[in-house]
Amino acid sequence: MKGIIYYFSATGNTKWAANKFEDNFKNKDIVVEVKSMEKADNIDIAGYDFIVIGTPVHAEAAPKFVMDFIDKLPEGQGIKAIVYSTQGANSAAAADIISDVLEKKGYTIMVQTYIKISNNYYFGVGKEPTLEKITKNLSEAEKKISRVTSEFIKGNQYKNCVSLIRIAMGKISGK
């Protein structure tokens, strides 16, 4: 099995998660390539058995840059996909929205999940997370990535979903 991980990470959280996915796959002797969406000049999925898409959450949805990247992806022709979002909250609509677009393009969504990482948007609202809270969130995130990677390798679906109302709100607020 061979896969490619595409991620966008403005602050490093989504890249951190992409690297954890890479580690988990490599520990199971699965070849993966990791690419930043910003540096992906030629989007080519030929020869890959699966694709991983990672995004941060901006206003409940994926950034426009990520959605533009998703639009440029070729037809999936049944290629298996993992979609994850990183955010300070427990969930967001971003992964659901991306999964919907990918399914319409012919990808098979096997994993759709949210990875809670300490919020890095606390200016004017909220408070800066403590080192203890950051460490706890990263530990839990690492365990979740390991769990969903294992389920994917076994051929099992693992989908976290939000309500249709939240998805609709996410599409609106994302614009």
N, C-alpha and C positions, 0 to 999 in steps of 0.2 A: 504494500500500500504506500502511496506517495501523495503528499498534500502540500498546499500552499496557504500561508497565513498572510492576509492583508490587514493592516491596521492603520488607523489614524490616531495620533496621540500628541496633543498640544502640550500637555504637562508631564507626560511620562507614565501615567497610570495605565493607559491602554497598551502601551508598549510593554510594560512590566507584565501584564496579563498575557500578551502574545508570547513573550519569552517563557512564561510558565507553561503555556500550551505546548510550545516547542519542546521544552524539557520533558514533559510527560509523554509526548509521542516518541521522542528519541529513546527514552527509557524502555519503550516497548519495541524498539528496533524499527520504528516507522520513520521514513524519510520525510522531512518537512523543510520547506524553504520559507523564510520570513521576510516580508517586504513591507516597507512603509508605503502607504498609498501615495504620498507626496513624491516618492522616488520611482513609482511604477510607471515608467514611460510606455512600456509595451505590456498591455494586459493580456496575458496568454495563459489559458488554463489547459491547453492541450498536454496530455501526458500525466495529468493529475487525477487522482481518484476522489479527492475531496478538497474543499476550500473552506477556510476559516475567515470570517469577517469580524473585525473588532472596531468598535467605535466608542467615543465618549458620548455623554449626553449633554446636549445644550438645549435648555428650555423644553425638556421632556422628550426631545427627538434627537436624531442624529444630525450633525452639522450638514449644511448644504454641500460642502466639499465631499462628504462621504456619500450622500445621495447621488451626486453627479458621478462619482466613481462607480457606484452600483449600476447606474444607467449605462455606463460604458462597458460593463462586463458582457462577454459574449453569452449566447444562449447556453443554458446549463446542461441540457440533454441528460437529465437525471443525475448529474454529479451531486454527491452528498455534500451538505453544508452545515457548518457550525456558525451561528451568529451570536455574538455576545456584546453587551454594552457594559461600560464601567461608569459608575456614578456614586454620589454620596448617599442617595436614598436606597431603599431596599429593592425598588423596581422603577422602571420607566417604560415608555412606549417605543423607544428607539429600536430595540431588537425585533419587536412585533412588526413594526413598519418595514424594516429591511427584509425580514423574512417573507412578508407578503409580496414585495417586489421580486425577490429572488424566486419564489414559487411560480410567479407569473412568467418568469424567464426560463422555467424548466429545471430549476434546482430542487433537490429533495432535502428539506430541512430536517436534520436529525437532532440538532441541539439548538435551542433558542433559550438564552439565559441572561441573567443580570448578575454582575459582579460588583458587590458593594465594596467600594474603597473610600476612605475618608474624603469628605467633601473638601475640595480645594477652592470653592467659591463661598467665602464667608465674609467678604468685605462689605460692611454696612449691614449685613444680615447674618445672624447666627454667630457662632464663635469658633475660633481656631481649635481644631481637634488636638487632644493631648497626645503625647508620644505613646502612651499606653493604649489609647483608642486606635491610633494608626496601626500599631503593632498587632492588635487584636483583629482589626479588619483585614490586614494583609494575610494573617495566618488563616482566617476563615475563607478568604478568597482563594488562597492556595489549595486548601482542602476541596473547595467546590470545583476548581479547575481540574484537579486530579479525578474527582468523582465523575464529572461530565465527560472527561476524556475517556475514562474507562468504559462508561456506558456507550459512548460512540464506537469505540473499538469493538465492543461486543455486538454492535449492530442495533442497539436499543435507542429509541428516541428519548430525549430528555427536553421537555419544553415547559418553560415558565411563560405564562401569558398574563396580560393585563386585560381589563375590560374593554369592550368596543368603545365605550364612552371615553375612556382614557386615551385610547388610540386616536380617536377623533380630535380630542383636545390636544394631543401631542402633535398631530399634523398641523393644526391651526397655530399653536404656539411655536412650532418649529419654523414656520414661515416668518 
